[in-house]
Amino acid sequence: LVRPARWYVGVCAVLVALFFFLTLAPGAPGNGFAGSGGFTPCFFALQLPLGPYCACVLVLALDVFQRRANFETRLTKFLAGGAFGVYLLQYWAVTGFTYVYVLLLEQASDADIVFVNSTTSSSPVSDGELFGGFFFVAACSVIASFLVGGALKLVPGLSRVL
């Protein structure tokens, strides 16, 4: 199953790259093709080979992780032991670190960030600040969730539940 999946992923990747290069690259033979309305039928026709392509990529990902990541250390055992706790705590960690980042952003840039409908902000924020917030919240929430989830797993009564 893995060998045909590798072959199919390679062929599809080359075909899709060629299609987009020939239709969207500046100076390409089919550059006007996208604006003429012919791009849409071809895009939908690409969905037929790309459906099995996704399944083949998943098979290859499983194969890679079975071959290259099949090991156990004290750290991976600790992290795996607290995985269900991480699942339960992740939402709260993301919310908390998002709040912390908004406070840091308000202090650093003297901006007044106001949330409309409690989930979106109409305040002007630069792209760099948005990406910085994403990486800050992602890194801090993952690290904190795994540390707290693993620590909760060590508590005698909670080890059966988590």
Buried (B, 14 or more C-beta within 10 A) or exposed (E): EBEEBBEBBEEBEEBBEEBBEEBEEEEBEBEEBBEEEEBEEEEEEBEEEEEEBEEBBEBBEEBEEEEEEEEEEEEEEBBBBBBBBBEBBBEEBBEBBBEEBBEEBEEEEEBEBEEEEEEEBEBEBEEEBEEBBEEBBEEBBBEBBBBBBBEBBEEEEEEEEB
